[in-house]
C-alpha cells in the first residue's frame, strides 16, 4: 500500500524560510543556520520524491544556506574594513526582512485589487484616441491619399450640408388672438350692423387659427346670452345678431 503525501507549496524560497522561522518561533536576527538549512533541504528532497520540479531559485537559496553554514563552521572569521567580524547570515537576514516587509502588505493590496475590480473604468481619453487611430489607420490613409479620395470627401461634406439646409427648423409662434379679444371684436361688429354672417367673418380673416378663436368666442357669447344666432340657408352658414332682452 502506498501513501500520497501532500506538501504546502510556497511562492518562493524566502516564503519557505519565513514559514520555518515563524513555525519554530526563531529569532530572524539570529537564525540557527544548521536547523533551517536541514529543514529547507528536506523540503526540496520531498518535492523531488514527488516528481515536482524544483525551481532554480529554491536551489540557489539552498546553495546559499549551505555556503553560510560552511562559513560558520570555519575557525577563521571574516572581518570587515573596521576589523569587526562579519556575520555570514547578515545578507540573508537583510533579504528576509525586506521580503517580510513586502509580504505584510500583500493582503492589503489584494483587498485594494478586489475593491478596484468592482468599479467601472471611466475611460482613458489618450488610450481611446490611440485605439481609434490604430483602428482607422489614419497615417496609412494619408499616405495613400489622392485627388479621387479628396473629391469623394468633398462630395460627402457638401451632401451633408445640403441635407441640413433641407431640414425645416421648428418654430413656435405666439398667436395674436385670445378668446376675450375676439369676443370684444364680434360684439363691435354686431353693434355696427344689425346682423353679420359667420362666413363674412371668415372671409375677413381666413387664417385657420383666427377662425377657431372666432368660433370659440361665438360659443362663449351664446352661453352668456349676449348674442343669438340664426341658421342660414343650406345649413352652411349662420347669422349673428344681438340678443334681444
Beta strands, then each sheet from edge to edge (+ up, - down):
strand 1: 195-197
strand 2: 227-231
strand 3: 238-242
sheet 1: 1+ 3- 2+
end
